[in-house]
């Protein structure tokens, strides 16, 4: 849980909020400021836009995709591995990130795997929108409320500290 009045959660940092069908929301600090993450995302997008099949292009793209995956999802990859799908609610510098192009190193494999080849991905502009799409009108208390018929839960990932909007969204989430 974040105490927004202390340095546990700070407006210049980025956080991943993670929930599963059976566990409460957890907060993971991404060890990068929003500005630094924004720069990395911008450079990654430029590489994706100029995609080529040559190894000279592919190698640095995959390396950057692996690094972003490790920064954003690596802390809770084991939990994500158990999920049937990922629900991603990007914010701030993550709004434009092509998550599908992130790459991971599956355990026991020498090759990489793009995120889109690992898990089905669902994107939502907000948790409230995801709940509304599931015919709910109230802010969900957990992921099970977003997808009540799913066998496994989803994950939530975002950069909620961008643009000073997170405090309002988080207080809504905690108050319901």
ABEGO torsion letter per residue (X at the ends): XBBAABAABBAABBBBBBBBAABBBBBBBBBBBAAAAAAAAAAAAAAAAABBABAAAAAAAAAAAAAAAAAAAAAAAAAAAABABBBBBBBEAAAABBAAABBBBBBGBABBBBAAAABBBBBBABAAAAAAAAGBABBBABAAAABAABABBBBBBBBAABGGAAAAAAAAAAAX
